[in-house]
Amino acid sequence: MTDAAPLLETLTRRLAETPPDFLAEPRCGAIGLVHVDAVVADLLHDLGGGPLTPAQAKVFRATAQEAKQRRRRLRVQLLGAWLLHDPWFRGRGLAEAAGAWLAGDDLAELAEAADAPKIVADPDRREELARLCLRALGRRPAGETEAQAQDRLTTVSSVERQRVVQAAREAEQRMREIREAMARKAAEEAADKWSRE
């Protein structure tokens, strides 16, 4: 994150004002309304990029059978496309980085943690999405240093929070197993001591 970007508040306000069309059901086979691949293609064109290849477009589509697994991701990709349609991003040569971010793991992980309507409704999730976007484009919010931007992203990251919770659960499970093993060993030693007497 080296280059400055617009004020974070501008991007989070844009997300808070997301039009209903960008929260509509993504097209999965014959189900749903919004062709996410078409929205992304239009976005990348507006950002100065070329057309999506069939392989690139496939990332923004799902069959009816894939709907259950891919629906949330498509909805968050659609929300990311809305964010990137902010006028600030145009004319800056960001089409390739924007396409990579929309197709990448950041949005897939965020979609596992929060669905698009929750992101729009929750100030921390809006901030998280905006910060993820800026980081992917090599930008940082206006008025923040790189360290401040990274620290704040870590603070609001629902993905990071899930990782910490999972690590805590795993550590708790390991401690429980150790306590149980120690109790078994103590019981065995006590039984062994009584059997020798």
C-alpha positions in Angstrom: 0.0 0.0 0.0 1.9 3.0 -1.2 -0.2 5.4 -3.1 -2.9 7.5 -1.5 -6.5 6.9 -2.3 -9.8 8.7 -1.6 -11.0 9.3 1.9 -12.1 6.0 3.4 -15.4 7.7 4.5 -16.2 8.3 0.8 -15.9 4.6 0.0 -17.8 3.4 3.1 -20.6 5.9 2.4 -20.8 4.6 -1.2 -21.2 1.1 0.3 -23.8 2.2 2.7 -25.8 3.7 -0.2 -25.5 0.6 -2.4 -28.5 0.5 -4.8 -30.9 -2.5 -4.5 -29.8 -3.8 -7.9 -26.3 -4.5 -6.5 -27.9 -6.5 -3.7 -30.2 -8.5 -5.9 -29.7 -12.3 -6.4 -26.9 -13.2 -8.7 -27.7 -15.3 -11.7 -26.9 -18.9 -11.1 -28.0 -20.9 -14.1 -31.6 -19.9 -14.7 -32.1 -18.7 -11.1 -31.4 -15.1 -10.0 -31.4 -11.7 -11.6 -28.0 -10.1 -11.9 -25.3 -11.4 -14.4 -22.3 -10.7 -12.2 -19.9 -11.4 -15.2 -21.6 -8.7 -17.2 -21.4 -6.2 -14.3 -17.7 -6.9 -13.9 -17.1 -6.7 -17.6 -18.7 -3.3 -17.7 -16.7 -2.2 -14.7 -13.4 -3.2 -16.2 -14.3 -1.5 -19.4 -15.0 1.7 -17.5 -11.7 1.4 -15.7 -9.9 1.2 -19.0 -9.5 -2.6 -19.3 -10.3 -5.0 -22.1 -13.1 -7.5 -22.3 -13.2 -10.6 -20.0 -11.9 -13.8 -21.5 -14.2 -16.8 -21.1 -12.0 -18.2 -18.4 -12.1 -14.8 -16.5 -15.9 -14.6 -16.9 -16.4 -18.1 -15.5 -15.2 -16.8 -12.1 -18.2 -14.5 -12.0 -20.8 -17.1 -13.0 -22.3 -20.2 -11.4 -24.6 -22.9 -12.5 -27.8 -23.7 -10.6 -26.0 -26.7 -9.0 -23.1 -24.4 -7.9 -25.5 -21.8 -6.5 -25.4 -22.9 -2.9 -21.6 -22.8 -2.8 -21.0 -19.7 -5.0 -24.0 -17.4 -4.2 -22.4 -15.5 -1.3 -19.2 -15.0 -3.2 -21.0 -13.7 -6.3 -23.0 -11.3 -4.1 -19.8 -9.9 -2.5 -18.1 -9.7 -5.9 -21.1 -7.7 -7.1 -20.7 -5.4 -4.1 -17.0 -5.0 -4.8 -17.9 -4.0 -8.4 -20.2 -1.3 -7.1 -17.4 0.0 -4.8 -15.0 0.1 -7.7 -17.4 2.1 -9.9 -16.6 5.1 -7.7 -15.4 7.9 -10.0 -12.1 8.1 -8.2 -10.9 4.7 -9.6 -11.5 5.7 -13.2 -8.6 6.7 -15.4 -5.9 5.4 -13.1 -5.0 2.2 -14.9 -6.5 -0.1 -12.2 -8.5 -2.4 -14.4 -6.2 -5.4 -14.1 -5.7 -5.1 -10.4 -9.5 -4.6 -9.9 -10.3 -7.7 -11.9 -7.8 -9.7 -10.0 -9.2 -8.5 -6.6 -12.8 -9.3 -7.6 -11.8 -12.8 -8.7 -9.4 -13.4 -5.8 -9.3 -15.0 -2.3 -10.0 -11.8 -0.3 -13.6 -11.6 -1.4 -14.1 -15.3 -1.2 -12.9 -15.3 2.4 -15.0 -12.2 3.3 -18.1 -13.9 1.7 -17.6 -16.8 4.1 -17.6 -14.4 7.0 -20.4 -12.1 5.9 -23.0 -11.9 3.2 -23.4 -8.7 1.1 -26.4 -7.3 3.0 -24.5 -7.6 6.3 -21.5 -5.9 4.8 -23.7 -3.0 3.6 -25.5 -2.8 7.0 -22.4 -3.1 9.3 -20.0 -0.2 9.5 -17.0 -2.4 10.3 -17.8 -4.7 7.4 -18.1 -1.7 5.0 -14.7 -0.5 6.3 -13.2 -3.9 5.9 -14.4 -4.3 2.2 -13.1 -0.8 1.4 -9.7 -1.4 3.0 -9.4 -4.8 1.3 -10.1 -3.1 -2.0 -7.5 -0.4 -1.5 -4.9 -2.8 -0.4 -5.4 -5.0 -3.4 -5.0 -1.9 -5.7 -1.8 -0.9 -3.9 -3.5 2.1 -2.3 -4.2 3.3 1.2 -6.8 5.6 2.6 -6.1 9.3 2.3 -4.4 10.6 5.5 -3.1 7.2 6.7 0.4 5.8 6.6 1.0 2.3 5.3 1.4 1.0 8.9 -1.8 2.7 10.1 -3.8 1.3 7.1 -2.5 -2.2 7.7 -3.1 -2.0 11.4 -6.7 -0.8 10.9 -7.4 -3.5 8.3 -6.2 -6.1 10.8 -8.4 -4.6 13.5 -11.6 -4.7 11.5 -11.0 -7.9 9.6 -13.7 -10.5 10.1 -11.5 -13.1 8.4 -8.7 -12.4 10.8 -11.1 -12.5 13.7 -12.3 -15.9 12.5 -8.7 -17.1 12.3 -8.1 -16.0 15.9 -11.3 -17.6 17.2 -10.4 -20.9 15.4 -6.8 -20.8 16.8 -8.2 -20.2 20.3 -10.6 -23.2 19.9 -7.8 -25.4 18.7 -5.6 -24.3 21.6 -8.4 -25.0 24.1 -9.0 -28.4 22.5 -5.2 -29.2 22.8 -5.3 -28.1 26.5 -8.3 -30.3 27.2 -6.6 -33.3 25.6 -3.5 -32.7 27.6 -5.5 -32.4 30.9 -7.3 -35.6 30.0 -4.1 -37.4 29.2 -2.6 -36.2 32.5 -5.6 -37.3 34.5 -5.5 -40.8 32.8 -1.8 -41.1 33.6 -2.3 -40.0 37.2 -5.2 -42.6 37.5 -3.0 -45.3 36.0 -0.1 -44.5 38.3 -2.4 -44.5 41.3 -3.9 -47.9 40.2 -0.5 -49.3 39.6 0.7 -48.1 43.1 -2.3 -49.8 44.8 -1.8 -53.0 42.8 1.8 -53.3 44.0 0.8 -53.0 47.7 
